[in-house]
Amino acid sequence: MKNFRNYIFAYLLSTSVAGIAFTGWNMTAAQAAPPTQVAVIVNGNAITNYDIERRMAFLRLQRHNGNLSKLAREELVDEMLRRVEMKSRNINVSDGEVNRAFADFAERNNMSEAQLSQMLNQTGVTPEHFKSYIRVQMGWGRLVSARFRAEGMVSEEEAVQRMLKNGGVKPTANEYRLQQVIFVVPQNRRSTIFDKRRQEANSFRSRIHGCDNLHKLAKGMIDVTIRDLGRILEPQIPVEWEKSVKATPPGKATPIQNTTRGVEFLMVCSVRKVSDDRVAQLVFSIQDSHSGAQKAALLEKEYMKELRNKARIHSL
């Protein structure tokens, strides 16, 4: 049974950075770009002929055929619409996240970051263009995921009907009360203080006994944030924390993890079995996971249709 929170990821994976493969590229020198001119204006934002040339090179690298100029324009218009929507929804993908995705892509393709950058330059794509593509893919994935969570769940009415068919029996799930401890590491200082912050986080973690004294213990510490995450059902735990949370007994802390914010761990304050309407909605949604990818694809298509219908697009 797939986890509900992973529906959208399974679909987006095929069109995201993780799904890109560069095979059999020719390491030929890129042609000099022509003088930059605006080719398309999308909601007041310019797409230049230089952008289109970079995207055409990117498409060649992926072995696309056909009218690459037209395809590049269409992709870049969609990307610009997504950028504008990301900005309006306050979706921000940090440079650190993009750089890590870039490094992970290089590793998956058995290259160093320098080798990947060299290849992108020599084929006319450029690292900057690829990183821009990565940023939009990551941000768009978050937008679609948020909409899917809002619209893809089984409705309360449908959950009630299913329970009635099952003799009124309500599904059960574990509910965790969690607190999040973050030892913040500024992006511009990660290389210099990260190891020290890990040591500080481990030392702090070893002194914790339950959730009641967290704020008191952290008082006076610099760049340490404690968040009360409230009550979270087991299927809602973020996938990167799921295994460690489930393995941690109440009153204890999970192992620390490196994140984009710094060094983090979670405190498991309590665990209890619950059975109510929201549990039923979540469990029934998980049971419907076989159709999740299809729902996600349809939702993304409708989302893009909405953005295009509202857009002002002018080709020059």
VMD Tcl script that draws the C-alpha trace (Angstrom):
set ca {
  {0.00 0.00 0.00}
  {1.55 3.29 -1.06}
  {1.67 6.18 1.35}
  {-0.83 8.95 0.60}
  {1.77 11.69 0.86}
  {3.76 10.05 -1.96}
  {0.97 10.04 -4.59}
  {2.09 13.22 -6.23}
  {5.80 12.41 -6.03}
  {5.35 9.20 -7.99}
  {3.74 11.16 -10.81}
  {6.03 14.18 -10.81}
  {9.12 11.98 -10.74}
  {8.67 11.21 -14.43}
  {8.88 14.88 -15.36}
  {11.28 16.13 -12.70}
  {15.04 16.28 -12.42}
  {15.14 12.71 -11.16}
  {13.59 11.52 -14.40}
  {16.08 13.20 -16.76}
  {18.73 11.11 -18.47}
  {21.55 12.46 -20.57}
  {22.92 9.66 -22.70}
  {25.33 9.66 -25.59}
  {25.85 13.43 -25.67}
  {28.31 14.99 -28.07}
  {30.86 17.14 -26.30}
  {30.93 19.78 -29.01}
  {31.51 23.44 -28.35}
  {28.31 25.47 -28.08}
  {27.64 28.07 -30.74}
  {27.95 31.67 -29.72}
  {24.58 33.08 -28.73}
  {23.07 35.77 -30.98}
  {22.35 39.20 -29.52}
  {19.70 38.80 -26.83}
  {16.20 39.78 -27.91}
  {12.83 39.35 -26.22}
  {10.88 36.57 -27.94}
  {7.84 36.11 -25.68}
  {6.28 38.13 -22.86}
  {4.34 36.16 -20.23}
  {2.39 38.22 -17.69}
  {4.93 41.01 -18.13}
  {7.96 38.70 -17.84}
  {10.33 38.33 -20.78}
  {11.57 35.12 -22.37}
  {14.51 35.85 -24.66}
  {15.91 34.15 -27.73}
  {18.90 33.27 -25.54}
  {16.58 31.39 -23.15}
  {15.06 29.55 -26.09}
  {18.48 28.57 -27.44}
  {19.45 27.18 -24.06}
  {16.24 25.18 -23.83}
  {16.65 23.85 -27.37}
  {20.12 22.63 -26.38}
  {18.59 21.02 -23.31}
  {16.00 19.23 -25.46}
  {18.71 17.98 -27.83}
  {20.59 16.63 -24.84}
  {17.50 14.62 -23.91}
  {17.23 13.32 -27.50}
  {13.97 15.13 -28.34}
  {13.02 15.38 -32.01}
  {10.70 17.59 -34.02}
  {10.32 21.37 -33.97}
  {12.59 22.08 -31.02}
  {12.15 25.85 -31.29}
  {8.38 25.53 -30.82}
  {8.75 22.96 -28.07}
  {11.31 25.13 -26.26}
  {8.97 28.15 -26.40}
  {6.08 26.12 -25.03}
  {8.16 24.70 -22.18}
  {9.51 28.12 -21.24}
  {6.05 29.71 -21.29}
  {4.81 26.98 -18.95}
  {7.85 27.50 -16.72}
  {7.26 31.24 -16.55}
  {3.62 30.67 -15.60}
  {4.80 28.33 -12.86}
  {7.38 30.87 -11.66}
  {4.72 33.56 -11.39}
  {2.40 31.20 -9.53}
  {5.20 30.15 -7.18}
  {5.87 33.79 -6.35}
  {2.19 34.54 -5.76}
  {1.92 31.52 -3.44}
  {5.15 32.35 -1.58}
  {6.85 29.13 -2.69}
  {10.59 29.62 -2.34}
  {13.24 27.09 -3.34}
  {16.59 28.02 -1.82}
  {19.91 28.07 -3.65}
  {21.09 25.36 -1.27}
  {18.26 23.03 -2.30}
  {18.98 23.63 -5.98}
  {22.71 23.08 -5.55}
  {22.13 19.83 -3.68}
  {19.77 18.59 -6.39}
  {22.39 19.53 -8.99}
  {25.05 17.59 -7.07}
  {22.75 14.58 -6.63}
  {22.03 14.58 -10.37}
  {25.73 14.61 -11.15}
  {26.33 11.70 -8.77}
  {23.50 9.64 -10.28}
  {25.10 10.14 -13.69}
  {28.56 9.18 -12.41}
  {29.98 12.68 -12.78}
  {31.44 15.28 -10.51}
  {29.71 18.67 -10.34}
  {32.59 20.14 -12.34}
  {32.18 17.50 -15.05}
  {28.43 18.09 -15.22}
  {28.99 21.84 -15.49}
  {31.55 21.31 -18.24}
  {29.17 19.09 -20.18}
  {26.31 21.59 -19.84}
  {28.54 24.42 -21.05}
  {29.91 22.45 -23.99}
  {26.46 21.39 -25.16}
  {25.06 24.92 -24.92}
  {22.71 24.31 -22.00}
  {24.79 25.99 -19.25}
  {24.62 25.09 -15.53}
  {22.59 28.24 -14.86}
  {19.82 27.16 -17.22}
  {19.71 23.65 -15.76}
  {19.60 24.99 -12.19}
  {16.78 27.34 -13.18}
  {14.91 24.33 -14.52}
  {15.55 22.44 -11.27}
  {14.23 25.35 -9.16}
  {10.96 25.53 -11.07}
  {10.47 21.75 -11.02}
  {10.92 21.65 -7.24}
  {8.65 24.61 -6.57}
  {5.98 23.42 -8.97}
  {6.03 20.00 -7.34}
  {5.28 21.62 -3.99}
  {2.42 23.64 -5.46}
  {0.79 20.64 -7.10}
  {1.33 18.54 -3.97}
  {-0.44 21.18 -1.86}
  {-3.38 21.28 -4.24}
  {-3.52 17.49 -4.38}
  {-3.63 17.27 -0.59}
  {-6.51 19.75 -0.60}
  {-8.49 18.15 -3.43}
  {-7.31 14.54 -3.66}
  {-8.54 13.34 -0.27}
  {-11.65 11.23 0.07}
  {-14.46 13.56 1.19}
  {-15.92 13.33 4.68}
  {-19.27 12.30 3.23}
  {-17.69 9.50 1.18}
  {-15.74 8.29 4.22}
  {-18.97 8.08 6.24}
  {-20.64 6.08 3.47}
  {-17.75 3.62 3.37}
  {-17.87 3.17 7.13}
  {-21.61 2.46 6.98}
  {-20.97 -0.21 4.34}
  {-18.38 -1.69 6.69}
  {-20.88 -1.99 9.53}
  {-19.97 1.37 11.06}
  {-16.44 0.27 11.96}
  {-13.98 3.18 11.91}
  {-10.34 2.68 10.86}
  {-7.62 3.34 13.44}
  {-4.18 4.92 13.21}
  {-1.36 6.00 15.52}
  {-1.37 9.68 16.39}
  {1.96 11.28 17.39}
  {2.49 14.50 19.29}
  {5.79 15.89 18.00}
  {8.15 18.76 18.64}
  {10.84 19.82 16.17}
  {14.27 21.04 17.27}
  {16.31 22.93 14.68}
  {19.93 24.02 15.10}
  {19.90 26.66 12.38}
  {22.87 26.84 10.00}
  {22.88 29.88 7.67}
  {23.45 28.88 4.07}
  {26.53 31.08 3.72}
  {28.17 29.40 6.75}
  {27.33 25.72 6.13}
  {30.86 24.79 5.10}
  {32.45 26.39 8.15}
  {30.18 25.64 11.12}
  {28.09 22.62 10.10}
  {30.16 19.99 11.96}
  {30.16 22.14 15.07}
  {26.38 22.52 14.93}
  {25.97 18.75 14.63}
  {28.05 18.29 17.77}
  {25.95 20.90 19.59}
  {22.72 19.22 18.45}
  {23.91 15.80 19.61}
  {24.98 17.20 22.97}
  {21.62 18.92 23.45}
  {19.74 15.79 22.38}
  {21.58 13.68 24.98}
  {20.36 15.97 27.78}
  {16.65 15.79 26.91}
  {14.19 13.81 29.02}
  {10.69 14.29 27.61}
  {9.09 17.30 25.96}
  {8.25 19.43 28.99}
  {11.72 20.89 29.52}
  {12.73 21.55 25.89}
  {12.18 25.29 25.91}
  {13.87 25.64 29.29}
  {16.93 23.68 28.13}
  {17.19 25.73 24.94}
  {16.90 29.09 26.72}
  {19.91 31.25 25.93}
  {21.13 29.06 23.08}
  {21.86 30.86 19.81}
  {20.01 29.96 16.59}
  {18.03 27.10 18.11}
  {14.35 26.88 17.17}
  {11.76 24.64 18.81}
  {8.43 24.12 17.06}
  {5.38 22.37 18.43}
  {4.12 20.32 15.47}
  {0.98 19.27 17.31}
  {-0.76 15.96 16.71}
  {0.09 14.16 13.47}
  {-1.36 10.91 12.19}
  {1.19 8.27 11.20}
  {0.44 8.41 7.44}
  {1.01 12.18 7.55}
  {4.55 11.99 8.91}
  {6.99 13.33 6.26}
  {8.65 10.43 4.51}
  {12.16 11.49 5.54}
  {11.16 11.24 9.23}
  {8.76 8.29 9.11}
  {11.16 5.48 9.91}
  {12.93 7.27 12.77}
  {9.69 8.55 14.36}
  {8.08 5.09 14.32}
  {11.23 3.62 15.90}
  {11.42 6.23 18.69}
  {9.51 5.59 21.95}
  {7.52 8.38 23.63}
  {9.65 10.86 25.53}
  {12.70 10.22 23.34}
  {14.33 12.02 20.42}
  {14.90 10.75 16.91}
  {18.44 10.67 15.49}
  {19.52 14.01 14.03}
  {19.23 14.76 10.32}
  {20.89 17.31 8.05}
  {18.31 19.53 6.35}
  {18.18 22.72 4.32}
  {17.63 24.65 7.57}
  {20.54 23.09 9.43}
  {20.60 20.14 11.86}
  {17.29 18.81 13.17}
  {15.66 16.12 15.24}
  {12.11 15.40 16.41}
  {10.88 14.74 19.92}
  {8.16 12.10 20.19}
  {6.11 13.46 23.07}
  {3.32 10.88 23.00}
  {1.70 8.18 20.85}
  {-1.89 6.98 20.97}
  {-4.36 5.01 18.87}
  {-7.16 7.15 17.43}
  {-10.30 6.38 15.46}
  {-12.38 9.27 14.12}
  {-13.66 10.76 10.86}
  {-10.34 12.34 9.86}
  {-8.58 9.00 10.35}
  {-11.22 7.37 8.18}
  {-10.68 9.97 5.44}
  {-6.94 9.42 5.49}
  {-7.07 5.62 5.58}
  {-9.62 5.42 2.78}
  {-7.50 7.84 0.73}
  {-4.51 5.53 1.20}
  {-6.61 2.61 0.04}
  {-7.37 4.57 -3.12}
  {-3.67 5.11 -3.81}
  {-3.70 2.98 -6.98}
  {-5.41 5.85 -8.78}
  {-3.26 8.56 -7.19}
  {-0.90 9.07 -10.14}
  {-3.80 9.44 -12.56}
  {-5.49 11.94 -10.25}
  {-2.23 13.87 -9.91}
  {-1.73 14.00 -13.68}
  {-5.26 15.27 -14.23}
  {-4.94 17.83 -11.44}
  {-1.65 19.18 -12.83}
  {-3.17 19.42 -16.31}
  {-6.14 21.38 -14.95}
  {-3.83 23.61 -12.91}
  {-1.78 24.52 -15.99}
  {-4.99 25.10 -17.99}
  {-6.14 27.56 -15.33}
  {-2.83 29.44 -15.43}
  {-2.83 29.63 -19.23}
  {-6.46 30.81 -19.38}
  {-5.63 33.70 -17.07}
  {-2.25 34.51 -18.66}
  {-1.25 37.34 -20.95}
  {1.13 35.79 -23.49}
  {2.56 37.84 -26.36}
  {4.98 36.43 -28.95}
  {7.20 39.03 -30.62}
}
mol new
graphics top color blue
foreach p $ca { graphics top sphere $p radius 0.5 }
foreach p [lrange $ca 0 end-1] q [lrange $ca 1 end] { graphics top cylinder $p $q radius 0.2 }
display resetview
